[in-house]
Amino acid sequence: MEVHIKRVSTFIPAYGKVGIMGITDKQFEEIKLFYGKKPQKPNAPGAQLELF
């Protein structure tokens, strides 16, 4: 994880902030998503750094 943290820290924008949260495979597996009946409009895609 430290390698990824160091890599991300080099790309922090001057007027921005970045948060990193680490979770295990088991925790990711247990994520539950709930959706309402009314569909939402998709948000404009943001810039994303891909690590994998």
N, C-alpha and C positions, 0 to 999 in steps of 0.2 A: 504494500500500500504506500510506503514511503516514496517509492519511485514515482508513482502517479501523483502524489502530493507535490513533489518537487517539480514535476513537469507542468502541472497546472499552475503552480505559483509563478512560473515564468511568463504566463499568458494573461495575467490579471490586468484588466483595463485600468487606465489612470483614474477614471471616475466610476468604477464599478466595484462589485464585491463578488466573491465566489465562496460557496459553502460546499463542503465535502462531508458526506455521511457514508460510513462503511457499514455494510450489513453482511451477514454470512449467507451462504447458499440456502441454508435452512430457513432463515428469516425471510429471504426473498420468496421462497416457496410458499410461505404462509401468508403472503399478502392477499388481502381480500379487496375487491373493487366492487363498488355499488353504483348503479346508474339510475337516474330518475327517468320518468316516462317522457319528458320533454327533451328532444335532442338539442344540443348546444351547437352554436356556430364554432367552427374550428378557429383557434388563435393563429395569428401569423407565426410561422416557424422562427424560432430564435437561433442564434449562433450556438453551436454545441461542439465541444471538443470530444472526439471519440477516443476512448482509451483501449478498446478491445477490438 
